[in-house]
Amino acid sequence: MDREQRKKIVAHSLIDLGETITSWATNNGLHQKIVMDLIDGKLKGTRGVSLITKLKMEEVFGEIFDQ
């Protein structure tokens, strides 16, 4: 899945939840910058905090990252 498809899925899900990326990240105890970098493809989410963030995002938004 490319970056634009990932952004669309996340945006539609957040609209349904009535939240922004910043508010969703804050409410879930995640760093907004890491969430954005994962969506943009700047981070892979393979270790540490980025992996935890990626897994949380996949719980909410589905399989939005390539395995």
Secondary structure as the mmCIF struct_conf table of DSSP 4:
data_model
#
loop_
_struct_conf.conf_type_id
_struct_conf.id
_struct_conf.beg_label_comp_id
_struct_conf.beg_label_asym_id
_struct_conf.beg_label_seq_id
_struct_conf.end_label_comp_id
_struct_conf.end_label_asym_id
_struct_conf.end_label_seq_id
HELX_RH_AL_P HELX_RH_AL_P1 ARG A 3 LEU A 17
TURN_TY1_P TURN_TY1_P1 GLY A 18 GLY A 18
HELX_RH_AL_P HELX_RH_AL_P2 ILE A 21 ASN A 27
TURN_TY1_P TURN_TY1_P2 ASN A 28 GLY A 29
HELX_RH_AL_P HELX_RH_AL_P3 GLN A 32 ASP A 40
TURN_TY1_P TURN_TY1_P3 GLY A 41 GLY A 41
BEND BEND1 LYS A 42 LYS A 42
BEND BEND2 ARG A 47 ARG A 47
HELX_RH_AL_P HELX_RH_AL_P4 GLY A 48 PHE A 61
BEND BEND3 GLU A 63 GLU A 63
BEND BEND4 PHE A 65 PHE A 65
#
